[in-house]
Amino acid sequence: MGYFALVRALILDRFRLTRRRLFPVLLAGFPFLLLAACSSAPRATYDLTPAGGFAARAGRGQLAVLLPDATLPANSDRIVVRTNPQSVAYLPGAQWADKLPSLIQSRLIESFQNAHLLRAVGQPGMLADFSLQTSIRRFELDAARGDAVVEISAQIIGPSGRIVGGRIFAANVPAPPSDPAAVASALDAALAKVMREIVIWTAPKI
């Protein structure tokens, strides 16, 4: 056997030996890779409910409820926790059933429908006399105070785009920060208060 053929044979033998040693190690580690990929538990999902129990003067028109404005972190499906005035985080292991603006739009429409104070209420695209534009200013757990805080601004917009009226609505409900289900329930209760006030304020103007 020539010199170069001998060197080539030695290299191939070394490669085969290394591969035989390495392959079982990779196979042994593969289940752990699968376990790590599957070990993250799914987040608990919480919904919001429409408001009820209205006592207000009825309107005569039809109202389109626009998708609420929101910026991060509220423009997501995560439950926001304010740890201090400059810092926010997401509540671990919990999420809303949909992105918060879409969820609030649906529940606000249902709240108006529950009130039976207007001829019709729905999403944009319907034949409406007025539109309701809202903005989510706060929708979070204030960890320092132990309160669920909801703050939403609302504007009634006429057919020509003129703003008929505007107001800020807010509500606080105590919430234990250590219990995700209690936090979601407290935010739901605070939102119900805000939506009830929005409906009572809006209906007579439509």
C-alpha positions in Angstrom: 0.0 0.0 0.0 1.4 3.4 -0.9 1.9 6.2 1.6 -1.1 8.3 0.5 -3.4 5.3 0.5 -2.2 4.4 4.0 -2.9 7.9 5.3 -6.4 7.9 3.7 -7.2 4.5 5.3 -6.1 5.7 8.7 -8.3 8.9 8.4 -11.4 6.8 7.4 -10.9 4.5 10.3 -10.6 7.4 12.7 -13.8 9.0 11.3 -15.8 5.7 11.6 -14.7 5.3 15.2 -15.7 8.9 16.1 -19.1 8.5 14.4 -19.8 5.3 16.3 -19.0 7.0 19.6 -20.9 10.2 18.9 -24.1 8.8 17.4 -25.3 7.0 20.6 -24.7 10.2 22.6 -26.8 12.2 20.2 -29.6 9.6 20.4 -29.4 9.6 24.2 -29.9 13.4 24.3 -32.7 13.5 21.8 -35.5 12.6 24.3 -34.4 15.4 26.5 -34.6 17.9 23.6 -38.2 16.7 22.9 -39.1 17.0 26.7 -37.7 20.5 26.8 -39.7 21.5 23.7 -43.0 20.1 25.2 -42.5 21.0 28.8 -43.8 24.6 28.7 -47.4 24.4 30.0 -50.1 26.2 28.0 -51.4 29.5 29.5 -54.8 29.6 31.2 -57.2 31.6 29.0 -59.8 34.0 30.4 -62.7 35.8 28.8 -64.5 39.1 29.5 -68.2 39.5 30.0 -70.6 42.2 28.8 -72.2 44.6 31.3 -75.9 44.6 32.4 -78.2 46.3 34.7 -78.8 49.6 32.9 -81.0 52.6 34.0 -80.7 55.3 31.4 -82.7 57.4 28.9 -82.9 55.7 25.5 -81.7 57.1 22.2 -83.3 56.8 18.8 -80.4 56.1 16.5 -78.0 53.4 15.4 -74.4 53.2 16.6 -71.3 51.6 15.2 -68.7 50.7 17.8 -65.2 51.0 16.3 -62.2 48.9 17.3 -60.6 50.5 20.4 -57.2 52.2 20.0 -54.4 50.6 22.0 -50.7 50.5 22.1 -48.4 47.8 23.6 -48.6 46.3 26.1 -52.4 46.5 26.1 -52.6 45.7 22.3 -52.1 42.0 22.9 -53.8 38.9 24.4 -51.6 39.1 27.6 -52.7 40.3 31.0 -50.6 43.4 31.9 -49.0 43.9 35.3 -47.7 47.3 36.3 -44.8 46.8 38.6 -44.0 50.5 39.1 -44.9 53.7 37.2 -42.3 53.1 34.5 -42.3 49.3 34.3 -44.8 46.7 33.1 -44.8 42.9 32.7 -47.2 40.2 31.7 -48.9 38.0 34.2 -47.3 34.5 33.8 -49.4 31.6 32.8 -52.4 33.6 31.8 -53.9 35.2 28.7 -57.1 36.7 27.3 -59.3 34.8 24.9 -58.5 37.3 22.1 -56.4 40.4 21.6 -57.7 42.9 24.1 -59.0 45.6 21.7 -61.1 43.0 19.7 -62.4 41.5 22.9 -63.5 44.8 24.4 -65.1 45.9 21.1 -67.3 42.7 21.2 -68.2 43.0 24.8 -69.1 46.7 24.5 -71.4 46.0 21.5 -73.0 43.2 23.6 -73.4 45.6 26.5 -75.3 48.1 24.3 -77.4 45.3 23.0 -78.2 44.2 26.6 -79.3 47.7 27.4 -82.0 47.9 24.7 -81.5 51.7 24.6 -80.8 52.1 20.9 -82.4 50.9 17.6 -79.2 49.0 16.6 -75.6 48.6 17.6 -72.8 46.8 15.7 -69.4 46.9 14.1 -68.4 49.4 11.4 -70.0 48.6 8.1 -73.5 48.9 9.4 -75.8 51.8 8.5 -75.1 54.0 11.6 -76.1 57.5 12.7 -73.0 57.8 15.0 -69.8 56.0 15.8 -68.2 55.3 19.1 -64.4 55.5 19.2 -62.7 54.3 22.4 -59.1 54.2 23.5 -57.7 51.8 26.1 -55.6 53.9 28.4 -55.1 51.4 31.1 -56.1 47.7 31.5 -53.8 46.2 34.0 -53.1 44.9 37.5 -51.4 47.6 39.6 -49.2 45.3 41.7 -48.1 47.9 44.2 -51.8 48.8 45.1 -53.3 45.3 44.5 -55.9 46.8 42.2 -57.3 45.9 38.8 -57.3 49.2 36.9 -59.4 49.9 33.7 -59.3 53.3 32.1 -61.0 53.9 28.7 -61.6 57.2 26.9 -64.6 57.5 24.6 -65.7 59.8 21.8 -69.0 60.0 20.0 -68.4 60.9 16.3 -71.2 62.2 14.1 -71.8 61.4 10.4 -69.6 64.3 9.2 -66.7 63.3 11.5 -67.5 65.9 14.1 -66.9 64.9 17.7 -70.2 65.1 19.5 -68.8 64.4 23.0 -65.9 62.9 24.8 -65.2 61.5 28.3 -62.7 59.3 30.2 -64.1 56.4 32.2 -62.2 54.5 35.0 -62.8 51.9 37.6 -60.6 50.0 40.2 -61.3 46.6 41.8 -59.2 45.0 44.4 -57.2 42.0 43.1 -54.7 39.6 44.8 -51.6 39.7 42.6 -50.8 36.0 43.3 -54.0 34.5 41.8 -54.3 34.9 38.0 -58.0 33.8 38.0 -58.8 36.5 40.6 -56.8 39.1 38.6 -58.8 38.3 35.5 -62.1 38.4 37.4 -61.2 41.7 38.9 -60.3 43.2 35.5 -63.6 41.8 34.1 -65.6 43.5 37.0 -63.8 46.8 36.5 -64.5 46.7 32.7 -68.1 46.0 33.4 -68.4 49.2 35.5 -66.7 51.2 32.7 -68.8 49.7 29.9 -72.0 50.4 31.9 -71.0 54.0 32.3 -70.1 54.3 28.6 -73.5 52.9 27.6 -75.5 55.2 30.0 -73.5 58.2 28.8 -73.7 57.4 25.1 -77.3 56.2 24.5 -79.1 59.5 25.1 -76.8 61.3 22.6 -77.6 58.9 19.7 
